[in-house]
Amino acid sequence: MRSAIMTRLPSLVATVRSSALRTFASASASPSPSFPVKSYYEDGERPAALEFAKWVDEVGPTLAPPVANKMVFGKGFLKVMVVGGPNVRKDYHLQAGEEFFWQLKGTLSLHVVMNGMFQTVTVPEGHCFLLPARVPHSPRRSANSIGVVIERGHEHTFGDSDSVPAEIDGLRWYVDDIEGAEAGEGAAPNGVLYEEYFKCYDLGQELGPVIGRFAEFQEAHGQAVMKEGEARGIDELARMNVPAPPIVPDPTTTCHPPVKFEGWIDECMGKAAGVHDLRMGNEKVVSLLVGGGVVPLERGPDQARTNFAQRAEAASCSHIDHPSNEALLWQVRGRATVTTKHRVVELNGMDMLLLTPDEQPVQVASGSGSETSGTLVVQNLTLSAAATGGGPLDGFTEQQPLDP
């Protein structure tokens, strides 16, 4: 039976649709740059080393709900951010790239929809986890927690369609997590209640408005607040769904369990000097350089530039090299001197340095003192081509609400 609140839907559709499309329309209106991508670091521009521990102390009070996110390095292809707690989010983020989580303090409960079922990945303090691409995920963090998230930037469209980004992020809310008790482990979702798709440059800045629009949608439909013990039939819910979304979840993906990252670092530090790899996915490689040496940057900028330029002709390939050879150095043990083609940088305990593509070759030497140097290296090796699984972007024009 059609509820009284649903009789209000026709008058609300225009308002909700307008706000729900605002982010995508804004992104589509801005021309997507050709290579070299303008959102990457310009020639000669190199970010300074960061005293990470001091920086976290300074930004800690700003890590406030609902997103509690702050970018460390966000202009280039490699996105590095810090996320605090508590936050109890019900939204699920969906994107085309992998995400690397390192939980420095407290616990991360990463709620995911994997293989068509709700699951929870618990990442304790000192552990890391690699989330595969196209897995809807909802990070929920304990109070006073601190975590680092590293992901790649998004690819841009080629050819004459530069106004449309080639990769779109999604944010969705499932019926189960909003109406009534939270879905149990292994349960299949009862459908998407609300979803938006948008070009994402800074997650901390762009998720907040989408979350706000969802709250407005719920309020407008009388679904924002439910009394204790109240239940509502699924068929009675107003929804905002997209018939042919530009990205859809991967129905077959699997993942490795969380790794005791601090233990892995300690184990590597006890081994011979050199490079020790922790490979968990298709895109990201995490390495520990023990005792100094040549930083293992496995893709040169010239080759990456060539592969990027040929992307339009190689759309059917399974993987292509990404158009940037940025790499994050993180001095997790001891001290080191980093010498690149253009600069010399001293790194102390927990300092970060983002290398730009033109800095190769890069050499790390252990600093003074008795402690052996341990330098974490994080980079992206590949970028999935046509990995969204969704509908064509040129057919994605507006989001249609479903009237139960």
N, C-alpha and C positions, 0 to 999 in steps of 0.2 A: 504494500500500500504506500502511496506517495505521502510522505510526512509533510506537516505544515511548513517546516523550514525549507523543504525542497521547492515550495511554490515561489520562494524568493529567488531561485536560481536564475531565471532569465534576466532579471534586472541587475544581477551581480556579475554575470558572465563578462560583460564588456570591461568592467573595472578590474576584475581579477586577471583576465587575459592580458590586459594592457600592462599591469604591473609584472606579471609573470614573464612577459616577453622582453621587458626593458633591458635586461642585461645582455641577452643575445642580440637584440637589435643594435645596441650600442657597439658591441664587438664587431658586428658585421659591417657597420657603417665606417669603421676605421680601416683604411687600406692595410693589408697584411704585407709587411716589407719583404723584398726579395733579398737573396743572399748578397753580402753579409747581413744577417738579420739585425735590425736597428736596436732591438731590445737586448742584444748581446753587447759585450764590452767592445767599445770602439778601439781602433788601432791606437796603441800607446797607452790605453787606459787599463790599469791593473789595480785591483782592490788591495788595500793594505792588509797586513797581517792583523788578526783580531785576538786580543786577550780574552779568550772565551769565558773563563771563570769570572773575570771582572764584569764582562758584558752581561752575563746572566744575572749577576747580583743587581745590576742597574735596571734591567728590563723586567725582572721578576714581578714587581708590583703591577706591571701593565698587562700581565698575562691573565686577563679576565674573561669569564664566560661571555657569550656561548662558545666562541671558537678558541680563545686563549692562545693565539698564535702570533709569533713575531718572526719576521724574516731576518736571517743572518746574512745570507747572500741570495739575492733574488733577481738581479738584473740579467744574469747570464743564463746559459742553458742548464746548468746544474743548480737546482734550488735547494737551499739549506735553511731550515727553520727550526725554531724551538717552540714547544707547546707545553703549557702548564696545566695544572689541575687545581681544584676539581672541575670537571665538566661532565654533565650527564646529557649527552646529545642523543637525539632520536633520529637525526638525519643520516643518510648513507651516501657517501661520496663515491663517484664512479669516474674513472679516468683511464686513458689508454696506456699509461706507463706504470712501471713498478715503483713501489715506495719502500724505502729502507727505514726502519724504526730502531733507535737505540734508546732504551729507557735508562736514564742516568739516575733517577730518584723516583721512588714510589712505583706504582703498578699501572700498567696499561691493559685495559680489557678491550680488545679489538673485536667488536661484533661484526660479523661478515655474513654475506649470503653466498655460499660456495656450493657448487653442484646442486643448486636449486633448494638448499636448505639453510636455515639459520644455524650458525655456529659461533663459538666464542674462542678467540685465541688470547690466552693470558700471557702477557710479556712482563715478567717480574723485573725488579731493579737489577741492573747490570746485564740484562739480556738484550739481544737484538732479534729482529724478525724482518723477513723480506716478504712483502705483500705482492702477489702477482698482479699483472695488469687486468683491468676490467673485472675486478671483484668489488661489489658494493661493500663499503666498510664504514663503520660508525665507531670512532675512537672514544672511549669513555675512561677517564683518568681519575686516579685517587687524589685526595687533597694534598696540596704542597708537592705534587710530583713535577718532575721535569723530564721531558723527552726530546730527542732530536729526530727530525724527519728529513730525509734526503730524497728528492725525486728529480726527474728531468723536466725541462721545459717542453713546450708543445710545438709540433711541426706546423708549418704554414703552407697554405695552398700554393700551387705553381701555376704558371701560365696566365691566362687572362682573367682568372677568377680570384685575384688577390684580395678582394674584399671579404672573402669567406675564409675563416680559419679552417685548417684541415683536421684539427683535433678539438673536440668540444668536451668539457667536463659536464658531469651531471650531478644533481643532488636530488635525492628521492626519500620519501617517507613511506614506510609500509603500513598497511592497515593494522597489522598485528601489534606493532610497537606503540601505536597511538591510541587505539581503542581497546581498553581493557588491559588485561595482564600481558606482560612481555612474553613474546613467543619463546617456546622452549627449544632446547637443543634438538636439532634434527628435524624440526617442523618445517614444512614448506610454507612460504609466504602466501597470504590470502589476497595478494594483489598490492599494487602501488596506490597509495592514497593521493600523493601529490608529487610532481617532478618538474624540475627546470633544468635546462641545458644552457651553458654559457662558456665564453672564452675566458679562461682563468690565467691571470698573470701573477696575482698575489692572493693566495688562498685566505690569508688572514683578513684581507680587505674585502674580498668578494663574496665570501660565504655569508657574512652577517646580513647583508640586504636580502639574500634569498631566504634565509631563515626568518627574517622579519615578514616577508611577503607570505610565507606559509602560515605564520601566526595570524596574519590578517585574513587569510583565506579561511582558516579554522574558525576565527571569531565571526566572520561574516555568515558562516553556515551554522553557527550555534554548536560547533564541534570542539571548541577550544577547552572547555571545562566540563568534566564529568563528575558527578557525585559518586561517593564511595559505594561500590556495589552496583552501580548503574551499568547497564550494557546496552549496546545499540546494534541492530542487525547490520551486517555488512552491506546488504543491498540498499540500505537507507542512507549510506554515506555519500556526500558530495565528493567528487574526485576531480583532480586536474591531471589528466593523462595525455601523453603524446602518442599518436597513432604510429608514427615511424621515427622513433628517436634516433639521433645521430650516433649514439653509442649504446651498446647493450651488454649485459653481463656475459662473461664467458661461461658456458654451462658445464665445461669439462675440466677446468683448471684444478690443479692441486698445488700444495705448498709444503715447504719444509717446516718443521716445528721451530719454535724460538731457540736460539743458540745462547749459551752462557758466554756472552761476548767478553766480559772481563777475564773469564777463565781461559778463553781462546787466546787473548792477547798475552796473558801470563805464560801460557804454554809456548807460544811462538817466541817470546823473549828468552826462553830457556834453550832454544834451538840455535843452530848455526846462523851467522849473519847472512842476510839476503832477503828475498821477497817470499812472503808466505800468503797465499791466496785463500779467500773464503768466498767460494762461488756458490750462490744459492739460486740464481735466476737466469733469465735470458739477457737482460740489459745491464745489470749492475755487477761490478766487480769490486770487492773490498779486499785490499791487500795491506799487510803490515810489513814495512821496510825496517828490518832490524839491523842496527849497527851502521846505517848509512849506505850509500851507493846511488846508482842511477834510478830515478823514479820510473816505475814501469808504465809509461804512457804508451799504449799499444796502438794508437791511431794517430797518424800525423795529420796536421791541418791541411796540407795540400791534397792528400788522398780523400780526406773528409769533404773538402770543398768540391772535388771532382764528383764524388758519389752523390753529394747533395744536388749538384747541378743536373745529374742524370736521373734524378728521382722521377720526373714526369714520364720518362721512357721506361722506367723499371717498376711501375706501380704494382705489377703482379708478383714481384719478388717477395720472398718471405721476410727478409731483413735487409736493411741498408745501414751504412755507417751514419752516425749523427753528424750534423754540420758544425760541431764545435768539439774541441778536444780539451775542454776545461776539466780540471781535476781538483779535488779538495785534499789538502794535506792537513792532518790533525796530529799534533805532537802529543801522543798519549803517554809516552814514557821518556824521561830524560830531556835533554836539550839538543838542538841541532842547528846547523847553519845550512840554509838552502841557497844554492847558487843556480840561477837561471840564465838564459841568454841575455836578460836585460837588468837583473838586479841580484843583490845578495840580501837575504833576510834571516835574522836570528829568531828561532822559535824556542820558547820556553814551555814548561809543562802546560798542556791543554790549549796552547795557542793554535789558531786556525789560519790557513793561507789558501786562497783560491787562485789556482794557476790558470792563466789565459792561454789560448791556442798558440800564440807566437812566442812562448817562453821556452820551448824545447831547444836543446836538451836541459834536463834538470838534475842536479846532483845534490845529494844530502850527505853532510858530514856530521858525525857525532860531536856534540858540544863538549866543553870542558867538564870535568867531574868524573866520578867513578861509575855513574849509572849509564848503562848502554842505551843508546837512542832507539826509540820505537816510534815510527812515523806512520800513521794510518793514511792510506791513499784510497779515495773513493772516486770512481768514474763510471760513465756509461759507455759501453762498447758498441751497442747496436740500438737501432730504433725500428720498431715493428712497422712494416708498411701495410696499409689498409687493415689495421688491427682492431678497428672499432666494432666491427660486426653489426653496425647500425645501418640505417637508411641513408640515402644520398643527401649531402648537405644542401644541394640546390633544391631539394624537395622539402626541406625543413623550413617552413615559413611561420607557423604559429601553433600554439598548443591548444588542443580542443578539450574542454571539460566534458566529462561523461555524466549524463543525467540519469540516475538510477530509475 
